[in-house]
């Protein structure tokens, strides 16, 4: 429940020690558990709304700073950050402030170790420059360097709220950090998150589908076998050579070898060594490695039967490509690794095929998947329920998804986990989670592993592609916008994805996915218009009634920019002038439509602001332009018509209609050829 906001202290007024530090924010606990200003440790997780994060990430322990002045100044700054709304936008999220605590400590420790513990009020610009140089020496990427430095201008902004010690110098004279660290000035109109290249995403999704559908049952069964074995260990008392001999005899009778370490555990250099402990426990001969006759007996059996990597009983499914088992038999140390890879595969399918944000994927819990029928009872929709974490607030929402996503969730529910599906239990700890950075590592481990299971992912520019959780939503939005009828891994249509994502919550404003696709579509249309403008400069002319209008518009742009051979034009100005055309451009196979309702033959009384493709008359409409790039589509139409005319048994009316259509198509092709001779 939210509490009432409190005023932040300024000047020499500090908040009282009993003042709650999270006033005005929605809480996940009783308000009495909210940390107070004077507390030694602030647990911000009471308003974190992100169960997929380590609890320690939200702990602010002021005792980790060197002296009282540092602790009190940090306390004042963080209170100011938590309770002061910026000029634009909402209060910073709890996760943002928790991350800023780390960056603040880095700066304060630098002052202690490199500048004799000077107070912030005596810091000069030269000290800040030396801190910048120190951060650069760590080899940080520019994005990480920017995050590290952002706390410094904020310390200056908070000076009035920090009576203990404040940064009085205006860092770098107020220059933007992007210029201070040399970051390129990027356009705010395009999402800067890199898209996963098609040659990477195709085998990656294929491998994820393989892991979820084929490998998952084996991994789950292996975990069940290991759990049963661990439960039976407590019932083993003493040592029994008879049981060991009986077990080794059963291996010989079954044509199997002696279990040896397979190199997937914590000591890969021991691969090929007999799995003494496993053999003793599996046979019931003892709880751990024995000595003397027991080890000698296992060694003799290894010489007689040969090794069997892994050695567990769970059968391995055949790989659909090779017809051979997709991996060797499991060993106990291999199971956690395979579960980690399987979780990464599930993450790939859920994040990529749903359009959900990373934080929303990691908030999935037991029972989050459900189905609903459409109003007519015909269509069964898969839905998932999660938490939208945005602006520091958590709200329960639902997404419509496709079947592979639902299947991946079902697999996650069968893996060992806590309430959150991406939280795995760890011995001795209440829970362990896969945070964003850990998941990035797991995703790249899975990408490397793809080659081992028959789906190698090629390098990009000579380097392995570096996957991050944010890339999946950006990539599927781009593909839906640029390739609306393309496929994913040869079985899932992007069009299918877009329908599912837009039909339900994922297409509403809180999720923002529709807006991201719309932005990608705008960029795609602008790129297409620029390409058509370049064709126009190269002498390509369009036919059909709308052709002259388009050519005249391109001629006007070329003249105004003086865009002629031997001259360089301002690319940003060119794009700005062509944007008006891009807003109305609709790409097609047999024509492009620069849609204007007043001249559209497909217009309807409803006043749709887009063409009705099923009613398009590309060879007659005043909005249509046809160029040489469309000739292939018209050639295909002519071939289809000629084949239809060859059918026996056509009526006279059908044959007459087909001949008329063939004549129209032929005229268009001839017009393309004449216009561009």
VMD Tcl script that draws the C-alpha trace (Angstrom):
set ca {
  {0.00 0.00 0.00}
  {1.38 3.47 -0.85}
  {2.24 5.96 1.85}
  {2.06 9.74 1.72}
  {5.14 11.52 0.31}
  {7.26 13.54 2.70}
  {9.21 16.71 1.95}
  {12.94 16.27 1.46}
  {15.28 18.22 3.68}
  {17.28 21.08 2.15}
  {20.13 23.21 3.39}
  {20.94 22.41 6.98}
  {17.68 20.47 7.54}
  {18.16 16.73 7.67}
  {15.30 14.23 7.80}
  {14.58 12.90 11.27}
  {16.10 9.55 12.06}
  {12.63 7.98 12.16}
  {11.63 9.30 8.71}
  {10.69 6.45 6.30}
  {13.02 6.45 3.30}
  {10.41 5.10 0.85}
  {7.58 7.55 1.27}
  {5.05 7.76 -1.54}
  {5.94 4.43 -3.15}
  {3.82 1.28 -3.46}
  {5.12 -1.34 -1.02}
  {5.22 -5.12 -1.05}
  {5.16 -5.37 2.76}
  {3.57 -3.68 5.73}
  {4.64 0.01 6.03}
  {6.15 -0.80 9.42}
  {8.93 -2.73 7.67}
  {10.05 0.29 5.65}
  {13.61 1.32 6.58}
  {14.08 4.58 8.49}
  {16.59 7.31 7.72}
  {18.89 6.50 10.65}
  {18.94 2.72 10.09}
  {22.36 1.19 9.58}
  {21.03 -0.92 6.69}
  {18.28 0.04 4.24}
  {16.47 -2.89 2.70}
  {14.90 -1.38 -0.40}
  {13.46 -4.75 -1.49}
  {10.26 -3.86 0.39}
  {9.39 -1.76 -2.68}
  {11.52 -3.56 -5.26}
  {8.70 -5.37 -7.08}
  {11.22 -7.61 -8.82}
  {11.36 -11.07 -7.31}
  {13.86 -12.20 -9.93}
  {16.71 -10.26 -8.32}
  {19.03 -11.22 -5.51}
  {17.78 -9.81 -2.21}
  {21.31 -8.55 -1.53}
  {21.05 -6.24 -4.57}
  {18.58 -4.09 -2.65}
  {20.54 -3.90 0.61}
  {22.35 -0.64 1.37}
  {24.81 -1.19 4.21}
  {26.26 2.19 5.23}
  {28.89 0.51 7.41}
  {30.68 -0.47 4.21}
  {31.90 3.15 3.95}
  {35.07 4.31 5.65}
  {33.92 6.94 8.17}
  {30.94 8.69 9.65}
  {31.04 11.69 7.32}
  {30.99 9.43 4.27}
  {28.11 7.38 5.68}
  {25.99 10.40 6.51}
  {26.62 12.09 3.16}
  {25.66 8.87 1.36}
  {22.54 8.59 3.51}
  {21.49 12.14 2.58}
  {22.16 11.59 -1.13}
  {20.24 8.33 -1.38}
  {17.31 9.78 0.56}
  {17.27 12.66 -1.92}
  {17.34 10.24 -4.87}
  {14.55 8.10 -3.46}
  {12.22 11.00 -2.72}
  {12.98 13.78 -5.22}
  {11.15 13.63 -8.51}
  {13.25 14.75 -11.51}
  {12.13 17.68 -13.63}
  {10.97 15.15 -16.21}
  {9.70 11.67 -15.49}
  {8.80 9.68 -12.38}
  {10.83 8.91 -9.30}
  {13.83 6.68 -10.05}
  {13.12 2.98 -9.62}
  {14.37 1.06 -6.62}
  {16.69 -0.93 -8.88}
  {18.18 2.29 -10.27}
  {18.93 3.69 -6.81}
  {20.35 0.36 -5.63}
  {22.72 0.33 -8.61}
  {23.64 3.95 -7.93}
  {24.71 2.97 -4.42}
  {27.48 0.85 -5.97}
  {28.61 3.72 -8.21}
  {28.60 6.12 -5.27}
  {30.83 3.78 -3.24}
  {33.25 3.50 -6.16}
  {33.62 7.28 -6.26}
  {33.98 7.70 -2.49}
  {36.54 4.91 -2.25}
  {38.52 6.55 -5.04}
  {38.63 9.75 -2.99}
  {39.82 7.74 0.03}
  {42.53 5.73 -1.73}
  {43.81 8.14 -4.39}
  {43.24 11.57 -2.80}
  {43.85 11.01 0.92}
  {40.17 10.90 1.83}
  {39.36 14.51 0.86}
  {35.83 15.75 1.46}
  {33.54 16.13 -1.52}
  {33.21 19.87 -1.02}
  {36.95 20.24 -1.75}
  {36.87 18.12 -4.91}
  {38.04 20.02 -7.99}
  {37.62 19.38 -11.66}
  {41.11 17.90 -11.85}
  {40.08 15.29 -9.26}
  {37.07 14.38 -11.38}
  {39.30 14.11 -14.43}
  {41.56 11.73 -12.55}
  {38.51 9.65 -11.58}
  {37.47 9.51 -15.23}
  {40.97 8.31 -16.16}
  {40.85 5.69 -13.40}
  {37.52 4.35 -14.67}
  {38.84 4.24 -18.23}
  {41.84 2.21 -17.04}
  {39.43 -0.53 -15.93}
  {38.57 -1.15 -19.58}
  {34.88 -0.37 -19.13}
  {32.67 -0.20 -22.19}
  {31.33 3.30 -22.88}
  {27.85 2.34 -21.69}
  {29.27 0.99 -18.40}
  {31.54 4.01 -18.06}
  {28.57 6.31 -18.46}
  {26.66 4.43 -15.76}
  {29.65 4.64 -13.43}
  {29.93 8.42 -13.89}
  {26.24 9.36 -13.78}
  {26.32 9.58 -9.99}
  {28.72 12.56 -10.10}
  {26.43 15.18 -11.73}
  {23.61 13.88 -9.53}
  {25.73 14.48 -6.44}
  {26.10 18.09 -7.58}
  {22.33 18.42 -8.11}
  {21.72 17.07 -4.60}
  {24.16 19.48 -2.94}
  {21.45 21.48 -1.14}
  {20.06 18.28 0.39}
  {23.49 17.13 1.66}
  {24.53 19.36 4.59}
  {27.14 16.86 5.83}
  {29.26 16.97 2.69}
  {28.35 17.91 -0.88}
  {29.93 18.09 -4.33}
  {30.02 21.83 -4.99}
  {31.97 21.90 -8.26}
  {29.84 21.62 -11.38}
  {31.24 18.45 -13.00}
  {32.89 19.13 -16.35}
  {31.20 22.52 -16.37}
  {27.81 20.92 -17.02}
  {28.84 19.21 -20.27}
  {26.81 16.06 -21.12}
  {28.53 12.83 -20.13}
  {28.26 11.60 -23.72}
  {30.72 14.34 -24.71}
  {32.90 13.92 -21.66}
  {33.54 10.23 -22.31}
  {33.56 10.60 -26.08}
  {30.40 8.66 -26.80}
  {29.05 9.27 -30.28}
  {25.98 11.45 -30.48}
  {23.26 9.01 -31.45}
  {19.82 9.63 -32.81}
  {17.03 9.44 -30.28}
  {14.68 8.18 -32.98}
  {16.07 4.64 -33.24}
  {16.44 2.04 -30.54}
  {20.18 1.54 -30.05}
  {19.89 -2.02 -28.70}
  {21.54 -4.22 -31.35}
  {19.35 -6.67 -33.26}
  {20.33 -10.31 -33.31}
  {21.43 -11.01 -36.91}
  {19.24 -13.47 -38.89}
  {22.14 -15.92 -39.31}
  {22.41 -16.02 -35.50}
  {18.78 -16.05 -34.45}
  {17.71 -18.87 -36.80}
  {20.00 -21.63 -35.40}
  {19.65 -20.19 -31.90}
  {15.86 -20.58 -31.92}
  {16.14 -24.00 -33.57}
  {18.51 -25.12 -30.81}
  {16.19 -23.71 -28.13}
  {13.22 -25.54 -29.66}
  {15.27 -28.75 -29.73}
  {16.26 -28.37 -26.08}
  {12.72 -27.62 -24.93}
  {11.01 -30.37 -26.96}
  {13.64 -33.14 -27.22}
  {16.26 -32.66 -24.51}
  {13.95 -31.43 -21.73}
  {12.27 -34.79 -20.94}
  {15.68 -36.47 -20.61}
  {17.01 -33.71 -18.35}
  {13.89 -33.82 -16.17}
  {14.05 -37.63 -15.91}
  {17.75 -37.47 -15.04}
  {16.99 -35.03 -12.22}
  {14.31 -37.40 -10.90}
  {16.80 -40.30 -11.01}
  {19.43 -38.27 -9.16}
  {16.89 -37.12 -6.54}
  {15.89 -40.74 -5.89}
  {19.56 -41.77 -5.62}
  {20.32 -38.97 -3.14}
  {17.28 -39.95 -1.05}
  {18.46 -43.57 -0.90}
  {21.96 -42.75 0.31}
  {20.80 -42.32 3.89}
  {19.57 -45.92 3.90}
  {23.05 -47.30 3.11}
  {24.83 -48.55 6.22}
  {28.39 -49.82 6.20}
  {30.14 -51.37 3.22}
  {29.09 -54.33 1.07}
  {31.40 -55.90 -1.51}
  {28.57 -58.28 -2.44}
  {26.35 -55.40 -3.56}
  {29.20 -53.85 -5.51}
  {29.87 -57.13 -7.33}
  {26.16 -57.55 -8.08}
  {25.99 -54.04 -9.59}
  {29.11 -54.49 -11.71}
  {27.74 -57.84 -12.89}
  {24.49 -56.18 -13.98}
  {26.51 -53.67 -16.03}
  {28.30 -56.54 -17.79}
  {25.02 -58.33 -18.45}
  {23.52 -55.19 -19.96}
  {26.51 -54.57 -22.23}
  {27.37 -51.36 -20.40}
  {30.66 -49.95 -19.17}
  {31.77 -48.69 -15.77}
  {30.63 -45.10 -15.06}
  {33.46 -42.60 -15.41}
  {33.51 -38.83 -14.96}
  {32.42 -37.13 -18.18}
  {34.21 -33.81 -17.79}
  {31.07 -31.74 -17.30}
  {31.49 -31.40 -13.55}
  {33.60 -28.99 -11.55}
  {36.85 -30.86 -12.31}
  {36.88 -31.51 -16.05}
  {40.54 -32.53 -15.95}
  {39.42 -35.72 -14.17}
  {37.34 -36.87 -17.16}
  {37.74 -40.60 -17.68}
  {38.44 -41.31 -14.00}
  {36.10 -43.92 -12.46}
  {33.13 -42.32 -10.70}
  {33.92 -44.15 -7.44}
  {31.39 -42.35 -5.24}
  {28.58 -42.73 -7.77}
  {29.32 -46.45 -8.26}
  {29.32 -47.07 -4.50}
  {26.04 -45.23 -3.99}
  {24.34 -46.66 -7.06}
  {25.23 -50.20 -6.04}
  {24.34 -49.62 -2.39}
  {27.83 -50.73 -1.43}
  {28.62 -47.54 0.54}
  {27.97 -43.85 0.87}
  {31.31 -42.57 -0.44}
  {34.62 -43.55 -1.97}
  {35.97 -46.68 -0.35}
  {39.57 -47.84 -0.31}
  {41.47 -51.05 -0.86}
  {39.47 -53.90 -2.31}
  {36.48 -51.75 -3.29}
  {38.47 -49.36 -5.49}
  {40.53 -52.25 -6.86}
  {37.32 -54.08 -7.80}
  {36.01 -51.03 -9.65}
  {39.35 -50.60 -11.46}
  {39.34 -54.27 -12.59}
  {35.79 -53.91 -13.87}
  {36.82 -50.80 -15.81}
  {39.58 -52.80 -17.53}
  {37.14 -55.59 -18.39}
  {34.03 -53.61 -19.40}
  {35.49 -50.32 -20.57}
  {34.28 -46.84 -19.59}
  {30.79 -45.39 -19.90}
  {30.85 -41.57 -19.58}
  {28.17 -40.42 -17.17}
  {26.84 -43.80 -16.19}
  {23.33 -42.87 -15.07}
  {20.40 -45.02 -16.19}
  {18.20 -42.36 -17.82}
  {17.91 -43.25 -21.54}
  {18.91 -40.58 -24.04}
  {16.53 -39.58 -26.84}
  {17.73 -39.85 -30.43}
  {18.61 -36.60 -32.19}
  {16.17 -36.01 -35.10}
  {19.04 -34.98 -37.39}
  {21.58 -37.73 -36.74}
  {19.47 -40.59 -35.41}
  {22.02 -40.96 -32.57}
  {21.59 -40.09 -28.87}
  {21.84 -36.32 -28.52}
  {24.35 -36.65 -25.68}
  {26.20 -39.26 -23.61}
  {24.51 -40.65 -20.54}
  {24.11 -38.20 -17.67}
  {26.40 -37.98 -14.68}
  {25.32 -36.30 -11.43}
  {27.57 -33.23 -12.02}
  {26.23 -32.84 -15.57}
  {22.61 -32.39 -14.53}
  {22.88 -28.86 -13.03}
  {24.67 -27.69 -16.18}
  {22.04 -29.20 -18.46}
  {19.30 -27.59 -16.34}
  {21.06 -24.25 -16.70}
  {21.21 -24.66 -20.48}
  {17.56 -25.72 -20.55}
  {16.53 -22.64 -18.58}
  {18.43 -20.50 -21.08}
  {16.61 -22.23 -23.96}
  {13.26 -21.58 -22.27}
  {14.23 -17.94 -21.76}
  {15.08 -17.56 -25.46}
  {11.71 -18.89 -26.59}
  {9.70 -16.92 -24.03}
  {11.52 -13.61 -24.49}
  {11.79 -13.82 -28.28}
  {8.35 -15.26 -29.12}
  {6.33 -13.15 -26.68}
  {7.89 -9.67 -26.85}
  {7.92 -9.47 -23.04}
  {10.62 -7.46 -21.30}
  {13.41 -9.19 -19.41}
  {11.95 -8.17 -16.04}
  {8.51 -9.47 -17.07}
  {9.89 -12.84 -18.20}
  {11.72 -13.27 -14.90}
  {8.55 -12.55 -12.92}
  {6.81 -15.67 -14.29}
  {5.57 -17.92 -11.50}
  {3.95 -21.31 -11.02}
  {0.55 -21.40 -12.70}
  {1.23 -18.31 -14.82}
  {0.09 -20.04 -18.04}
  {-3.60 -20.48 -18.77}
  {-5.85 -20.77 -21.82}
  {-9.03 -18.98 -22.86}
  {-11.41 -19.56 -25.74}
  {-12.52 -16.79 -28.05}
  {-16.06 -15.46 -27.81}
  {-17.22 -17.90 -30.51}
  {-15.52 -20.81 -28.72}
  {-13.40 -21.72 -31.75}
  {-9.95 -20.27 -31.02}
  {-7.97 -21.35 -27.95}
  {-5.61 -18.59 -26.82}
  {-2.55 -19.20 -24.71}
  {-2.01 -16.53 -22.06}
  {0.59 -15.90 -19.39}
  {0.21 -13.83 -16.28}
  {3.20 -11.89 -14.99}
  {4.11 -8.60 -13.40}
  {4.73 -5.43 -15.37}
  {7.60 -3.70 -13.57}
  {7.84 -0.14 -14.85}
  {8.57 3.13 -13.13}
  {9.26 1.35 -9.85}
  {5.75 -0.10 -9.70}
  {4.62 -3.68 -10.13}
  {1.22 -4.50 -11.60}
  {-0.18 -7.87 -12.61}
  {-0.88 -8.12 -16.35}
  {-1.54 -10.79 -18.96}
  {0.05 -11.46 -22.35}
  {-1.29 -13.51 -25.26}
  {1.44 -15.88 -26.46}
  {1.90 -18.74 -28.90}
  {2.20 -22.44 -28.17}
  {6.04 -22.74 -28.01}
  {6.04 -20.14 -25.22}
  {3.40 -22.08 -23.29}
  {5.41 -25.29 -23.73}
  {8.60 -23.62 -22.46}
  {6.75 -22.42 -19.35}
  {5.49 -25.96 -18.75}
  {9.10 -27.20 -18.91}
  {10.25 -24.55 -16.42}
  {7.52 -25.63 -14.00}
  {8.96 -29.17 -14.07}
  {12.51 -28.02 -13.28}
  {13.61 -27.44 -9.66}
  {12.59 -23.89 -8.77}
  {11.12 -21.66 -6.13}
  {7.95 -19.66 -6.67}
  {9.56 -17.77 -9.55}
  {10.27 -20.08 -12.49}
  {13.76 -18.65 -13.02}
  {14.71 -19.07 -9.34}
  {16.50 -22.31 -8.65}
  {16.97 -23.75 -5.15}
  {20.52 -23.88 -3.81}
  {21.61 -25.89 -0.78}
  {22.21 -23.66 2.22}
  {20.53 -20.59 0.70}
  {16.84 -19.65 0.83}
  {16.83 -19.07 -2.91}
  {19.09 -18.28 -5.80}
  {18.03 -16.33 -8.84}
  {19.20 -15.75 -12.37}
  {19.74 -12.02 -12.49}
  {20.16 -10.12 -15.76}
  {23.94 -10.41 -15.84}
  {23.87 -14.11 -14.95}
  {21.27 -14.77 -17.64}
  {23.45 -12.98 -20.19}
  {26.26 -15.38 -19.30}
  {23.90 -18.36 -19.55}
  {22.58 -17.22 -22.92}
  {26.09 -16.98 -24.35}
  {26.98 -20.37 -22.87}
  {23.94 -21.80 -24.66}
  {24.93 -20.05 -27.89}
  {28.34 -21.72 -27.72}
  {26.68 -25.06 -26.87}
  {24.49 -24.89 -30.00}
  {27.33 -26.35 -32.08}
  {27.54 -29.38 -29.75}
  {23.90 -30.31 -30.47}
  {23.97 -29.78 -34.22}
  {22.92 -26.14 -34.57}
  {26.16 -24.16 -34.95}
  {25.80 -20.39 -34.75}
  {28.13 -18.56 -37.16}
  {30.35 -15.71 -36.02}
  {29.51 -12.13 -36.94}
  {32.42 -10.10 -38.33}
  {34.80 -12.78 -37.16}
  {33.58 -12.76 -33.53}
  {30.94 -14.79 -31.65}
  {27.75 -12.77 -31.23}
  {27.32 -11.44 -27.66}
  {23.75 -12.09 -26.55}
  {21.97 -9.90 -24.00}
  {18.46 -10.18 -22.64}
  {17.34 -6.87 -24.17}
  {18.09 -7.95 -27.73}
  {15.19 -10.40 -28.11}
  {12.33 -7.91 -27.87}
  {14.12 -5.50 -30.21}
  {14.84 -8.24 -32.74}
  {11.34 -9.66 -33.01}
  {9.89 -6.13 -33.28}
  {12.31 -5.41 -36.14}
  {11.50 -8.67 -37.94}
  {7.75 -8.17 -37.65}
  {8.14 -4.66 -39.05}
  {10.54 -5.55 -41.87}
  {9.54 -9.13 -42.72}
  {5.87 -9.52 -41.81}
  {5.55 -12.89 -43.52}
  {8.94 -14.34 -42.64}
  {9.48 -17.40 -40.46}
  {11.35 -18.23 -37.29}
  {13.33 -21.48 -37.29}
  {11.32 -22.69 -40.28}
  {8.12 -23.24 -38.32}
  {6.82 -20.06 -36.70}
  {5.59 -17.12 -38.77}
  {6.46 -13.58 -37.72}
  {2.97 -12.64 -38.84}
  {1.63 -15.17 -36.35}
  {3.75 -13.55 -33.66}
  {2.52 -10.06 -34.46}
  {-1.13 -11.15 -34.35}
  {-0.66 -12.86 -30.98}
  {1.26 -9.94 -29.49}
  {-1.17 -7.28 -30.71}
  {-4.37 -9.20 -29.96}
  {-4.04 -8.94 -26.20}
  {-2.20 -7.00 -23.55}
  {1.14 -7.06 -25.37}
  {-0.31 -4.59 -27.84}
  {-1.46 -2.05 -25.27}
  {0.33 1.09 -24.22}
  {1.69 -0.12 -20.82}
  {3.64 -2.91 -22.50}
  {4.76 -0.69 -25.35}
  {5.40 -3.51 -27.81}
  {3.03 -2.12 -30.43}
  {4.82 1.24 -30.22}
  {8.19 -0.46 -30.67}
  {6.97 -2.27 -33.78}
  {5.46 0.96 -35.11}
  {8.79 2.72 -34.63}
  {10.57 -0.09 -36.48}
  {7.99 0.09 -39.27}
  {8.58 3.83 -39.63}
  {12.32 3.26 -39.91}
  {11.77 0.47 -42.43}
  {9.52 2.68 -44.58}
  {12.06 5.50 -44.49}
  {14.80 3.09 -45.58}
  {12.58 1.90 -48.44}
  {11.84 5.46 -49.57}
  {15.55 6.32 -49.50}
  {16.26 3.20 -51.58}
  {13.59 4.20 -54.11}
  {15.02 7.72 -54.24}
  {18.45 6.25 -55.02}
  {16.82 4.19 -57.80}
  {15.26 7.38 -59.16}
  {18.68 9.09 -59.24}
  {20.03 6.05 -61.12}
  {17.39 6.50 -63.81}
  {14.72 4.02 -62.68}
  {11.25 5.39 -63.43}
  {7.92 4.17 -62.12}
  {4.87 3.29 -64.18}
  {1.13 3.19 -63.40}
  {-0.99 6.27 -62.68}
  {0.82 7.17 -59.46}
  {4.29 7.02 -61.01}
  {4.61 10.63 -62.26}
  {3.59 12.04 -58.89}
  {6.28 10.04 -57.09}
  {8.92 10.88 -59.69}
  {8.05 14.58 -59.45}
  {8.40 14.47 -55.65}
  {11.82 12.81 -55.91}
  {12.86 15.35 -58.57}
  {11.86 18.21 -56.25}
  {13.95 16.75 -53.39}
  {16.94 16.22 -55.68}
  {16.74 19.78 -57.00}
  {16.38 21.38 -53.57}
  {19.33 19.44 -52.19}
  {21.36 19.83 -55.39}
  {21.87 16.09 -55.10}
  {23.78 15.52 -58.32}
  {26.93 13.50 -59.15}
  {30.02 14.92 -57.50}
  {28.15 16.56 -54.61}
  {27.71 15.33 -51.06}
  {24.39 16.03 -49.42}
  {23.42 16.21 -45.76}
  {22.00 12.76 -45.05}
  {19.91 13.98 -42.12}
  {18.32 16.68 -44.29}
  {17.61 14.14 -47.04}
  {15.90 11.83 -44.57}
  {13.87 14.70 -43.14}
  {12.60 15.65 -46.60}
  {11.68 12.05 -47.45}
  {9.92 11.34 -44.14}
  {6.60 12.70 -45.39}
  {6.61 10.08 -48.14}
  {7.70 7.38 -45.70}
  {4.68 7.98 -43.50}
  {2.32 6.93 -46.30}
  {4.43 4.27 -48.05}
  {3.21 0.68 -48.07}
  {5.52 -1.87 -49.68}
  {4.10 -4.57 -51.94}
  {5.21 -7.37 -54.24}
  {3.70 -5.97 -57.46}
  {3.62 -2.29 -56.53}
  {4.27 0.26 -53.79}
  {1.41 2.37 -52.48}
  {1.93 6.00 -51.44}
  {-1.48 6.10 -49.84}
  {-3.71 9.17 -50.14}
  {-7.40 8.58 -49.37}
  {-8.69 11.08 -51.92}
  {-7.11 9.21 -54.86}
  {-7.32 5.64 -53.54}
  {-9.50 3.21 -55.49}
  {-9.64 1.01 -52.38}
  {-10.94 3.73 -50.06}
  {-13.97 2.93 -47.93}
  {-16.60 5.04 -46.14}
  {-14.98 4.07 -42.82}
  {-12.09 6.39 -43.65}
  {-9.28 3.91 -43.02}
  {-5.89 5.62 -43.02}
  {-4.26 2.70 -44.81}
  {-4.87 0.80 -48.07}
  {-7.16 -2.21 -48.27}
  {-4.79 -4.67 -49.88}
  {-7.54 -7.09 -50.94}
  {-9.12 -4.31 -53.01}
  {-5.90 -3.02 -54.59}
  {-5.85 -2.21 -58.32}
  {-2.10 -1.62 -58.76}
  {-2.25 -0.95 -62.51}
  {-5.02 1.67 -62.22}
  {-4.80 3.42 -58.83}
  {-3.36 6.92 -58.61}
  {-1.43 5.93 -55.44}
  {0.36 3.02 -57.08}
  {3.94 3.08 -58.32}
  {5.54 0.20 -60.20}
  {9.27 -0.03 -60.93}
  {11.71 -2.64 -62.15}
  {11.92 -4.10 -58.64}
  {8.31 -5.27 -59.07}
  {8.86 -6.97 -62.43}
  {9.44 -10.38 -60.80}
  {6.02 -10.23 -59.15}
  {4.30 -9.37 -62.43}
  {6.21 -12.11 -64.27}
  {4.97 -14.59 -61.67}
  {1.41 -13.32 -62.16}
  {1.72 -13.77 -65.93}
  {3.02 -17.32 -65.50}
  {0.17 -18.22 -63.13}
  {-2.38 -16.87 -65.60}
  {-0.86 -18.76 -68.54}
  {-0.91 -22.00 -66.57}
  {-4.53 -21.40 -65.62}
  {-5.44 -20.89 -69.30}
  {-3.92 -24.28 -70.11}
  {-6.49 -26.05 -67.93}
  {-8.97 -28.16 -69.89}
  {-12.63 -27.59 -69.21}
  {-12.64 -23.84 -68.59}
  {-15.87 -22.12 -69.47}
  {-15.90 -19.42 -72.14}
  {-16.47 -16.76 -69.49}
  {-13.53 -18.01 -67.39}
  {-11.25 -18.15 -70.40}
  {-12.27 -14.63 -71.48}
  {-11.63 -13.23 -67.98}
  {-8.23 -14.90 -67.78}
  {-7.22 -13.59 -71.21}
  {-8.25 -10.08 -70.19}
  {-6.19 -10.37 -67.00}
  {-3.23 -11.72 -68.97}
  {-3.47 -8.75 -71.32}
  {-3.47 -6.31 -68.38}
  {-0.46 -7.99 -66.78}
  {1.45 -8.01 -70.06}
  {0.82 -4.28 -70.52}
  {2.24 -3.56 -67.07}
  {5.40 -5.57 -67.83}
  {5.81 -3.80 -71.17}
  {5.31 -0.45 -69.43}
  {8.08 -1.29 -66.93}
  {10.43 -2.17 -69.78}
  {9.60 0.94 -71.81}
  {9.95 3.31 -68.85}
  {13.42 2.06 -68.03}
  {14.98 1.42 -71.46}
}
mol new
graphics top color blue
foreach p $ca { graphics top sphere $p radius 0.5 }
foreach p [lrange $ca 0 end-1] q [lrange $ca 1 end] { graphics top cylinder $p $q radius 0.2 }
display resetview
